[in-house]
């Protein structure tokens, strides 16, 4: 690019928020407050990027190679540097070595993670809270600056913790349970707040994250959601932005649907025992390993006791299960364990019934929360 001798010339570009087009603006006037990034400062770099009070010196070719937006930006005419910057000796000396200056309206932490991913490739972690801060910034900026390959990788990583399949959800919950056992803290502390995930999904147009995030959030009480204490998973300092009003409505409707589904699930369990006996056609007193109920009367009594137990535990005691139908159905399927039950046929049939009910519920989650676009996305996955 052509450069003028004096005053020092460069490309002073300001990238506004993702909802606004790029504009030509001045960088921060007080140069004394700016600091170079310790790692992302290459002496042969051809562009200096400023984010908040941090400066990054990188390469035009690297940014243009990955980002269609940056590629277009570097073709813009070069305005003169503002007098406030040109009059600073340190600034003049630094910019005299570099061709361009790009001013970014982004968090410096996000820019650092984004640039590191462009140079070294993404290095994602375990989807815990710290990892989410890194990945969410990369996803946000890769969306904003149109780096499609990096966006796809970041989104695929987040989908491990916020999956579109029941199998993925069960794997996610197993990770949380392991964390709970290792640390003696609530499993919910492992993953980031689902509120932050929902807001991120809205910001970067990633509806595939919404069903799992809404379902996770609906398992908390309204007090935990809106007035969390410091020891609860949803507590954030400083507080994260709240849900959009329409998403708050979706949460309320979906939470109610999940609770109603638990009641229906327990009621359905009573009919399941009758269906199981009807399938066997006969009841003989011998080993039930061949799939035949050994005793209709005994199994009928067992099912009645299990229904009473489930009603007491999941509806009256208001423990975790009263807002988590996937958890409840999994628990119900294990109440009459085939390993210890005298009637293995009925125990296995109960497990099969519970698994089938869980699959049905998983497919209904987008409908509970009125996530029409997420329904279409899940069908495409």
N, C-alpha and C positions, 0 to 999 in steps of 0.2 A: 504494500500500500504506500502511496505517496505521503511524504511527511513535510511539514513546513519547518523552516529553520527557527523562527521565533515569533510569537511565543510557542512553547512546546505544544504540539498538536497530538491528538489521539482520538480514539473512538469512545466518546463518553455516552454510553447507552444505559438507560435505566429500564430494567425488566420489572414491570409491576406485577400484581397478583395474577393468578391464572385466568381470572375473569376479565382482565383488562389487556388491551394490546400493548406491545412494547412502545416506549416513548423515549425521547432524548432528554435527559436530565443531568443535573450536576451530581457528583459524588459528595460525601460529607465534607463540609468546608474545613473543619478543624482537623488538619492532617495529623496533629500531634497525638490524637486519640487512637489512630489506626495502628494495627499490629499485623505483621506478616504471619501467616500460618507456618508452623514449624516444619511441616512435612510437604505440604503442597505449595512449595515455592521453588520453581525451577529457574535457574539462572539463564537458561536459554529460552525461557518461555516468551511467547509473543503477545500475550494478553494478560492484563491484571484485572481480576474480578474482586469487587468489594461487596461483602455481605455484612451488614451491621458495621462493626468496627474491625473486621478481619479482612486482610488482603490475601488473595491467592494469585500466584503467577503461574499460569499454565500455557497451553499451546492452542492457537487458533485451529490448527489442523486437527487436533484431538477432539475439540468441541464440535467442529464442523463435521467431522467424520461420523459422529454418533447422533448429532442433533440437527434435525431439519430447521428448527427455529434459530439456533445459533448460526447455522450456515447462511440463513437469510440475513441475520443481523449484521454479519461482517461484510455484507455488500452495501450497507447503508452509507450515505455521505458522512464524512467526519466533521463534526462541529468543533469550533475552537474550545480549548479547555477554559473553564471559568477563571476569572482573575484571582479568586481566593485560593485556588489550587496552583495556578501558574506562579503565584507570588511566593510560594513556599519552596525554599531551596531544596529540602529533602525530597519533596514531591517532584520537582523539576528534574533532579538528578536521577530519581528512580524511573520516572516516565520517559526520560531521554533514552533509556536502555530498552524500552518496550514500545511496541507499535500501537497498542490499543488499551483502552480502559473500559470495562463493563461494570455497571452499577446494578446489583441484583437486590430486589426487595424480598429477600428470603432470609431465614435464620442461618447464621453462620455455621451452626452444627449440621444443619441439613445440607448446606452447600459442600461442606467438607466430606460428608459421607457420600454424597452424590458424585463429586469429582473423584474420590478414591475408588468408587465402583467403576467409573469410566476408565480409569487408568489400570487398576489392578484386577478388575472383575469383582462382582459382589461376593462378600464373605459373610453370609448370614449365619445366625446362631440358632437358638432353640425355641424361638417364638415367645420367650418370656418378656417381661416388661421392658427390660433394657434393650433387648433385640428389637422390640416393636418401635422404640424411639428411633433406631437407626433405619429400619426397613420402611417405616411410614414416611420418613423424610425422603428416602430414595424414591419411593413410589410417587410421592407428591411432585417432586422435581422432574422425574423422568416423564411423568404425565404432562407437566407444564411445558417442558422444553422438547417434547415429542421425541423421546428416546424409547422407541417401541420395544426393542429387545430387552432393555433393562427393566422397563415397566412390567413386561410379561414375567420376567424372573422374580421380581419383587412380589407381584401378585400371586404367583404360584406358591411362593414361600408362605405368604400369609394364609393361603387356602389350606395349609396343613393344620393350622390352629383354628381356622374358621371354615370348615370343609363343606362341600356340597353333597356328601354321601354319609349315610349312617355308619358305615365302616370307618370312615375318616373321623367321625365324631367320637366313636368308641375308643379309637386310638388316642385321640386328643384327651379324653377323660382319663385314660389310663396314665398318661403322662402327669396329669394334675394329681391323681391319687398317689402316684409314686413320690411326687414332690411333697405332698401332705405327710406321708409316712416318714420321709427323710428329715423334714424340718419341723414337724409337729405344729404346723400352721395350716390355716384353711387352704384347701386346694385352689380356691379362687384367687389367691395371691400370686399364683404363678403367671397367669396370663394378664395382659393389659385390660383395662376397663372396656367392656363391650360398648360403652357410650362413645369412647374414643374411636373404636373400630367402625361404628355406625357413621359417625361424622366424617371419618376418613373415606369410607365407601361413597358417601354422598359427594364429597369434594372431588374425588378422582374418577367418579362414575364406574364403580366396581360393585354392581348389585349382587354378584356372586357371594360376597362376604356377609350380606345382610341377614339371611335366614338364621345362620348359626349364631351371629352376634345378638340378634333380637331374642332368640331362644335362651341364650346364656343370660341375658339381662333379665328376662322374665322370671328367672328362678329366684331373684332377690325380692325382698319386700320393698314396698314403696318408701318406707323409712330408710332402708339401706341405700336406695337409689338417690333420694333427694336430700337426706340428712345423714350421710355416712359418718361414723366415728373414725378416729385415726387408725384403729386396729382392724378395720373392715376393708375388704378388697376394692371397693369402689371409691375409697377415699383418695383424693388427689390434692396435692399442694404444689402450686396454686391450683384452684379448681379448674377442671377442664370445661370447655364450652358445653352448654346443655344441648339436649336434642332439639331438633326443629319441632315446632308445634305439631305438625302432621305426624312426625315420627313418635312423639309422645302419645298421640292418639292411637297409633298403630300398636305401641307397646301395651296400652291399657286393654285394647281389644284382644290382642294375642295372649296376654296374661290371663284374662278371663277365660278364653277358649282352652288354654292349657289346663286350668283348674277344673273346668267342666269335663275335660277329657279324662281326667283321673277318676272322677266319679263314675263316668260311663265305663271306664276300663274295669273297675272293680265289679260293677254290676254285670258286665259281660263275662267276667270270670265265673260267675255262678252258672251261667248258661253253658260255659265251655265244658263243665263236668258232665252235663247231660249229653252234649254232643259227643264227647269222648266215649261214653258208654254205648251210645247208639252205634258208633263205628265198630265196636268190638263184636256186636251181635250176640255174644254169649259171654258168660262169666264162669270160669272154671278155676278151681282151687289148685293151681300149680304155678310154677315159675312164670312170671310175666315177661320174661326176656323175649318171647316171641311176639310181643305186641298185643297181648290179650289181658284185659283187666282181671285181677285175681279175686276181687270182691267188690261188688257194686255198693253194698251197704257201707263197708269200711271206707271206701274212697269217697262216697257221698258225705260221710261224716267229716272226713279230712278236709274236703273242699269247703264245707260249711264253716269249719273252724278257721280255715285260712282266710276266708272272706271276712269273717268277723275281725280277725287280726289285722288284715289290710285296712279295713275301714277305720279301726281304732288308731292305727299307726299313721296312716297317710291322710286321713280326713280330720280326725278329731284332735290329734296331738300337734298338728301344724308344724311338723318337722320339715326337713329339707324336701321330702317327696311331694308335699302338697302343691308345689308349683313346677314339678319336674316329671312329667308323664313318662319320658323315656327311661328315667331312673326307676320309677315305680314299676313299669312293665317288666324291666329286667329283673327287679327284685321278686316280683310275683312269679316269674318263670322259674325261679330258684327255690321257692318256698317248699316245694315237694321234690327234693333232690332225688334224681334217679339212682345216685350212688348209695343212698341210705334208705330210700323208700322201699317198703315191702312190695308195692305195686309199681314196677318200673314202667309199665305201659302207660299208666296215667301220668306218672312223673314226666316222661318224655313227651307225652302229648301236651302237657301244660307248658313245657319249654318251647315246643313248636308253636303253640298258640301265642305265647308271649312274644316270640321273635317275629311272628307275622303281624301282631298288633304294633310292634315298634316300627316296622317298615311302613305300615299304613300311616302312623303318626308323623314319621319323618317327612313323608310326602305331603302331609297336610300343613306343615309349619309355615311355608310361604303364604298359604291361604289364611291361616290364623292371624298373621300380621299384615295382611293386605299388601303383600309384596308381589304384585303382578309381574313386574319386570324380572324379579328374581326367579319366578316360576319358569319363565321362558329360558332364562340362563341355565337353570338346573337341568332342563330337558336337553339342552345342547351339550352339556358336559358329558 
